Amino acid sequence: MKKIYTLIFTILTLSFNAQIEGSWSLNPAAGALGVGPDSANTSWWAIGAGDVATRACLFDDSIVFNSNGTYDHYMDGSTWLESWQAGSPPEGCGTPIAPHDGGSHTYTYANGVLTVSGPGAHVGLAKVHNNGEDGAPVNDQITYHVTFSGASSEIMTIDISFPNAGGTNGLGWWRYVYLKNGAAPPPPPPSYTVTFNVHTDLIAGNVSADGIYIGGGFVGGNDALLLDDSDGDGVWSGSTSLDAAGGHFTILNGNCSDWSCKEDISGQPCADAGNYNDRNNLLGGFSQDTTLNLQFGSCTDPTNVNQIESNFSIYPNPSNGIINVQAAEKINTVNVYNMIGNLVMVRNISNTQTTLDIEKLTNGIYFIEINFDNGSIINSKIIKK
């Protein structure tokens, strides 16, 4: 009987190993790399179609799992480098840097768990391991969770958790999707055209000379989609094809790789506090072409703001003393900012009208922000003369 059990175990082990054996490369498609707050959730960042071309030197790397418990990592003289690597130039393709420069390592695989061992041994991104994102795993060993799909198990999905306070139970998750070399690529996920119309009248100051962008989450990097305002009406628009499964995104006033110019909607209903206060407008997916009318910095429907603006007035303007503010809706607070964005006056109103005494302000142009009880916000300019 013991021999029978041993035989069954051996057959099962060989069957599991047979799935992973062979040559694999990252699937050259959007979503092949991503990170998020839990397994199978890449809402924090996912690679876009344009990024696949930018990182072609990573997507042409291959990993060959052999039946004897070794695997070979081929980089062909070029791979994706990042600034955490000693001696690395800015992010981009370049000559592999030891110890993450490929070569032969060992592995074990059983019951959906892959463990790679050796200096620089990894799959996916070199920086990610079970204890962080600095490329220095404990004992040069990394463990991944693996699943296979496709008619011939030709798609290998690899997930790895790492400490991250913003993730579920204090863990974030990276996901890599590999395709067995020589296999037909899987069909792309369904997608639809999403049109973004972003109203910018709430921006205190000017729209950046770089323009307004949609990015982050499942849309892509900080500069994923540049919007257009050719007619100068303050509404920036643009369209792109997005995965119908949906995800987070944000609006940025300019092209800032450090995300410093993204809108601040913290505490508002369309902000997801667990995902950097990115927008949740497209979470849950969509089944047709979609148009979003948005306000930069606000979750308020800009249509409602337009209705309020038609029943809103500030006078006299310019003024050397008193300014009257009147609206059809109840005003909550009024904030006044100078040209460099400093807050110079705050008034709590709780009424449909008020007066502001600006006599002591220095002559010049100021931005006035009107916050209504219904959550709407209107920005306008006043002149002290």
C-alpha positions in Angstrom: 0.0 0.0 0.0 2.8 2.4 0.9 4.3 1.9 -2.7 0.9 2.8 -4.2 0.7 6.0 -2.2 4.2 6.9 -3.1 3.4 6.2 -6.8 0.3 8.4 -6.7 2.3 11.2 -5.0 5.0 10.9 -7.6 2.5 11.1 -10.4 0.8 14.2 -8.9 4.1 15.9 -8.4 5.2 15.2 -12.0 1.8 16.5 -13.2 2.2 19.8 -11.2 5.8 20.2 -12.4 4.8 19.5 -16.0 2.6 22.6 -16.0 5.4 25.0 -15.1 8.2 23.4 -17.1 9.1 25.1 -20.4 9.9 28.6 -21.5 7.9 31.6 -20.4 7.8 35.4 -21.1 5.6 38.2 -19.8 2.4 38.5 -21.8 3.0 41.6 -24.0 -0.3 43.2 -23.2 -1.8 45.8 -20.9 -2.3 44.4 -17.4 0.6 41.9 -17.5 2.1 43.7 -14.6 0.1 45.3 -11.8 -0.1 46.0 -8.1 -3.0 46.5 -5.7 -4.3 46.1 -2.2 -5.2 42.4 -2.4 -4.7 39.4 -4.6 -6.1 39.8 -8.1 -6.6 43.5 -7.6 -4.2 45.8 -9.6 -6.0 49.1 -8.9 -2.9 50.8 -7.6 -1.0 50.5 -10.9 -1.2 48.3 -14.0 0.9 48.5 -17.1 -0.7 50.0 -20.1 -0.3 49.2 -23.8 2.1 52.1 -24.3 4.2 50.9 -21.3 4.6 47.5 -22.9 6.5 49.1 -25.8 8.5 51.3 -23.4 9.6 48.2 -21.4 10.1 45.9 -24.4 13.5 44.9 -22.9 11.6 43.3 -20.0 9.0 41.6 -22.1 11.5 39.9 -24.2 13.2 38.3 -21.2 12.4 34.6 -20.8 12.4 32.1 -18.0 12.9 28.4 -18.7 11.9 26.0 -15.9 13.7 22.7 -16.3 12.6 19.3 -15.0 15.6 18.9 -12.7 14.7 21.8 -10.4 16.8 24.5 -12.0 15.6 27.4 -14.1 17.4 29.8 -16.5 16.7 33.5 -16.7 17.6 34.9 -20.1 17.9 38.7 -20.4 19.8 38.9 -23.7 22.0 41.8 -22.6 19.2 44.2 -21.7 16.4 44.4 -19.2 14.3 47.0 -17.2 16.4 48.9 -14.7 15.1 51.0 -11.8 16.7 53.6 -9.5 16.8 51.3 -6.4 19.5 49.3 -8.2 23.1 50.3 -7.3 24.6 52.0 -10.3 21.4 52.2 -12.2 20.6 55.2 -14.5 17.1 56.6 -14.4 14.4 54.0 -15.0 14.7 52.5 -18.4 16.2 49.7 -20.5 19.9 48.9 -19.9 22.5 46.3 -19.2 21.4 44.0 -16.3 22.9 44.8 -12.9 24.2 42.0 -10.7 22.9 40.1 -8.9 19.7 40.6 -10.9 21.4 39.8 -14.2 19.8 36.4 -15.1 21.6 33.1 -15.2 20.7 29.8 -13.6 19.0 29.3 -10.3 17.0 26.6 -8.5 13.2 26.3 -7.9 10.6 24.2 -6.3 7.0 24.0 -7.3 4.1 22.2 -5.6 0.4 22.8 -5.0 0.5 26.2 -6.6 3.5 27.5 -4.7 6.7 28.5 -6.6 9.9 29.2 -4.6 13.0 30.5 -6.4 16.4 30.5 -4.7 19.8 32.0 -5.4 21.4 35.5 -5.5 19.2 37.6 -7.8 16.7 34.9 -8.4 13.2 36.3 -9.2 10.4 36.3 -11.7 8.5 39.5 -12.7 10.1 42.6 -11.3 13.5 42.2 -9.6 12.7 44.6 -6.7 9.6 42.7 -5.4 10.0 40.0 -2.7 8.1 38.7 0.3 9.5 41.3 2.6 9.5 44.5 0.5 10.4 46.1 -2.7 14.2 46.6 -2.5 15.4 43.6 -4.3 17.0 42.0 -1.2 14.9 39.0 -0.1 15.7 37.0 3.0 18.1 34.2 2.3 17.9 35.0 -1.4 14.6 33.2 -1.6 11.2 34.4 -2.9 7.8 32.5 -2.8 5.0 33.1 -5.3 1.5 31.9 -5.8 0.9 30.4 -9.2 -2.3 29.6 -11.2 -2.6 28.3 -14.8 -5.3 29.0 -17.3 -6.0 28.5 -21.0 -6.8 25.3 -22.9 -3.3 24.0 -22.5 -2.3 25.8 -19.3 -0.4 28.2 -21.5 -1.1 31.2 -19.3 0.7 31.4 -16.0 -0.5 34.0 -13.4 1.9 34.7 -10.6 0.9 36.7 -7.4 3.2 37.8 -4.6 2.4 39.6 -1.4 4.6 42.1 0.4 4.2 44.4 3.4 2.2 47.5 2.6 0.1 49.4 5.1 -2.4 50.4 2.4 -3.2 46.8 1.5 -5.6 44.3 2.9 -4.3 43.0 6.3 -1.2 45.1 5.8 -0.2 43.5 2.6 0.0 44.6 -1.0 0.1 42.3 -4.0 2.0 42.3 -7.3 0.7 40.2 -10.2 2.6 39.0 -13.3 0.9 37.3 -16.2 3.2 35.0 -18.2 2.6 33.3 -21.6 4.3 30.1 -22.6 6.6 30.9 -25.5 5.2 29.7 -28.8 1.6 29.8 -27.5 -1.0 32.0 -29.0 -1.7 35.1 -26.9 -4.9 35.1 -24.9 -7.7 37.3 -26.3 -7.6 40.8 -24.8 -10.2 41.7 -22.2 -13.3 43.5 -23.4 -12.9 47.3 -23.6 -15.0 50.3 -24.3 -14.3 54.0 -25.1 -14.4 56.3 -22.1 -14.7 60.0 -22.8 -13.6 62.4 -20.0 -14.9 66.0 -19.9 -13.1 67.8 -17.0 -14.3 71.2 -15.9 -11.5 73.3 -14.5 -13.3 76.3 -13.1 -12.6 75.1 -9.5 -8.8 75.3 -10.0 -7.4 78.1 -7.8 -5.0 79.7 -10.3 -4.3 78.6 -13.8 -4.4 75.3 -15.7 -0.8 74.1 -16.1 0.9 74.9 -19.3 1.3 71.1 -19.7 -2.5 70.7 -19.7 -4.9 68.4 -17.9 -4.3 64.6 -17.7 -6.2 61.5 -16.8 -4.0 58.8 -15.2 -3.4 56.4 -12.4 -5.1 53.2 -11.5 -6.2 51.1 -14.5 -5.7 54.0 -16.9 -1.9 54.1 -16.7 0.8 56.5 -15.6 0.5 60.1 -14.6 0.5 61.2 -18.2 -1.7 58.4 -19.6 -4.3 60.6 -21.4 -3.7 64.2 -22.2 -7.0 66.1 -22.6 -7.7 69.0 -25.0 -9.3 72.4 -24.6 -8.9 73.8 -28.1 -12.0 76.0 -27.9 -10.8 77.6 -24.6 -14.0 77.0 -22.7 -12.3 75.6 -19.7 -13.6 72.0 -20.3 -10.8 69.6 -21.1 -11.9 66.5 -23.1 -10.4 63.3 -24.4 -11.2 59.7 -25.0 -9.4 56.4 -24.6 -10.2 52.6 -24.7 -10.3 51.1 -21.2 -10.7 47.6 -19.8 -14.4 47.0 -19.2 -13.6 45.6 -15.7 -13.1 49.1 -14.5 -10.8 50.6 -11.9 -9.5 53.8 -10.2 -8.2 56.9 -11.9 -7.3 60.5 -11.1 -7.1 63.9 -12.7 -3.9 65.9 -12.8 -3.3 69.5 -13.5 0.0 69.1 -15.4 2.5 66.4 -16.1 4.1 65.5 -12.8 5.7 62.1 -12.4 5.6 62.5 -8.5 1.8 63.0 -8.6 2.1 66.3 -6.8 -0.3 68.0 -9.3 -3.1 65.5 -8.9 -6.5 66.8 -7.6 -7.3 66.6 -3.9 -10.7 65.1 -3.4 -10.0 63.5 0.0 -13.1 63.1 2.2 -15.5 63.4 -0.8 -17.8 60.6 -1.9 -16.0 59.8 -5.1 -12.6 59.4 -3.4 -11.2 56.0 -2.3 -9.2 56.6 0.8 -7.7 53.1 0.5 -6.3 53.9 -3.0 -4.5 57.3 -2.6 -7.9 59.1 -2.8 -8.1 58.2 -6.5 -11.6 58.4 -8.1 -14.0 55.5 -7.9 -16.3 56.6 -10.8 -15.4 53.6 -12.9 -15.2 50.9 -10.2 -17.4 47.9 -10.9 -16.9 48.0 -14.6 -19.0 49.2 -17.5 -20.6 47.5 -20.5 -20.7 50.2 -23.1 -19.0 53.4 -24.3 -19.1 55.8 -21.4 -18.9 59.6 -21.0 -17.9 61.2 -17.6 -18.5 64.8 -16.9 -16.2 65.7 -14.0 -15.1 68.7 -11.9 -11.4 68.9 -11.1 -11.0 68.7 -7.3 -14.7 68.0 -6.7 -17.1 65.1 -6.8 -20.0 67.4 -7.7 -21.7 67.0 -11.0 -20.6 70.0 -13.1 -24.2 70.2 -14.5 -25.4 71.2 -11.0 -22.6 73.7 -10.7 -23.7 75.3 -14.0 -27.3 75.6 -12.7 -26.0 77.3 -9.6 -23.8 79.7 -11.6 -26.9 80.9 -13.5 -28.4 82.1 -10.2 -25.2 83.4 -8.6 -23.7 86.9 -8.6 -20.8 88.8 -7.0 -21.0 92.7 -7.1 -19.6 95.2 -7.4 -16.5 93.8 -9.0 -14.0 95.5 -9.1 -14.5 97.0 -5.6 -12.5 99.0 -3.1 -14.4 97.9 0.0 -17.6 95.8 0.2 -18.5 92.9 -2.1 -22.0 91.3 -2.2 -22.4 87.6 -2.8 -25.8 86.2 -3.7 -27.0 82.7 -4.7 -30.1 80.7 -5.1 -28.6 77.9 -2.9 -27.5 78.2 0.7 -23.8 79.1 1.0 -21.7 77.3 3.6 -18.3 79.0 3.5 -16.5 81.5 1.4 -12.7 81.3 1.0 -10.6 84.1 -0.6 -7.1 83.3 -2.0 -4.4 85.6 -3.3 -2.7 85.1 -6.7 -0.1 82.7 -5.2 -2.7 80.5 -3.5 -2.5 81.8 0.1 -5.8 81.8 2.0 -6.4 85.4 3.1 -10.0 85.3 4.2 -12.5 82.7 5.4 -16.2 83.4 6.1 -18.8 80.9 7.5 -22.1 81.9 6.0 -25.1 79.4 6.2 -27.2 81.7 4.1 -27.9 82.5 0.5 -26.2 85.9 0.6 -23.4 87.7 2.4 -21.1 90.7 2.2 -17.3 90.6 2.2 -15.2 93.5 3.5 -12.0 93.5 1.4 -10.9 97.0 2.2 -7.8 95.9 4.1 -6.6 93.6 1.2 -3.8 94.8 -1.0 -5.0 96.0 -4.4 -5.0 93.2 -7.0 -6.7 90.0 -8.2 -8.1 87.4 -5.8 -9.8 84.0 -6.2 -13.0 83.5 -4.3 -14.2 79.9 -3.6 -17.9 79.5 -2.7 -18.8 76.3 -0.9 -22.5 75.4 -0.9 -24.4 73.2 1.5 -25.3 70.7 -1.2 -21.5 70.1 -1.8 -21.2 72.2 -4.9 -18.2 74.6 -5.3 -17.9 77.7 -7.5 -14.6 79.6 -8.1 -14.5 83.1 -9.4 -12.2 86.1 -9.5 -12.6 89.4 -7.7 -10.5 92.6 -8.1 -9.6 94.9 -5.2 -8.8 98.4 -6.6 
